[in-house]
């Protein structure tokens, strides 16, 4: 029997017997602040010099575009490689960095300064114009920007609409919040391709988080400190462990969540998958410092984010990698040999 086969047999036997391979999370400082990771292991983020990408230990600067005003900021990365960025130029508020050193700027919507938030594998982008209180979906074709309107039947008054995530089918999630009081707040799903809105939750309560949407159609959000999952639009919502968190900041395509939580007066980064919770604490950090996640790959073995001080100030970036005591990566959906 080959060695790899022997190892896989052992791992399957342990799983069948109900034994747990206890993982550990190791933190490294990448010398930039990560904002997202894809399943190819590409991490994007920003340092003092501007936006960067990182893969296999190599940091690569993402160049500015001639004629487009700075600052440039890396925001997200699609699984098939395109990197999404934002700029300081109201005429070209977004940018793509593509393979082959190709840079493509995005034009502006009719109203507001667009701030891109998330990109899918088809270069469709979700984001918001906070100055105008509007949410948009942008597609790389003649349609360009589509305004994501609030659903009908809301209480009287003014509302701010925000788009926070998009999946590969083009469905978008976000929030609609009454201004200036915030008395009414909703989690909203915009269907693909017609962008028709559906209210997923009409009792969004503070503290709350930006909603996330998976390719499966599942939506995750935080309301009143509780993490909630809606498996499909119209489905029954249920709570995700652990309860009473401070923030829900990242969700993987496999359903691993990550955020921050305070226990016994101490703030921690955390991650949870199928109810198994682990703290993500930065080694040798000053008292009060903590990790705030920004992205997780589907395997669930790499989580990236920010090292913050006790006042929430940015200290630097952190990459947490999961390993175990055997020669295997324990992915959330399968066991994969190294």
Secondary structure as UniProt FT lines:
FT   HELIX           3..16
FT   TURN            17..18
FT   STRAND          24..28
FT   STRAND          33..37
FT   TURN            39..40
FT   STRAND          43..47
FT   TURN            48..49
FT   STRAND          50..55
FT   TURN            56..57
FT   STRAND          58..61
FT   TURN            66..67
FT   STRAND          73..77
FT   TURN            79..80
FT   STRAND          83..86
FT   TURN            90..91
FT   STRAND          94..98
FT   TURN            99..101
FT   STRAND          102..106
FT   STRAND          115..119
FT   TURN            121..122
FT   STRAND          125..129
FT   TURN            130..133
FT   STRAND          134..138
FT   TURN            142..143
FT   STRAND          145..148
FT   TURN            152..153
FT   STRAND          158..166
FT   TURN            168..169
FT   STRAND          172..179
FT   TURN            180..181
FT   STRAND          185..190
FT   TURN            192..194
FT   STRAND          197..201
FT   STRAND          212..213
FT   TURN            215..216
FT   STRAND          219..223
FT   TURN            224..225
FT   STRAND          226..230
FT   TURN            233..234
FT   STRAND          237..240
FT   STRAND          247..251
FT   TURN            253..254
FT   STRAND          257..263
FT   TURN            264..265
FT   STRAND          266..273
FT   TURN            274..275
FT   STRAND          276..280
FT   TURN            283..284
FT   TURN            287..288
FT   STRAND          290..296
FT   TURN            298..299
FT   STRAND          302..308
FT   TURN            310..311
FT   STRAND          314..323
FT   STRAND          328..330
FT   STRAND          335..337
//
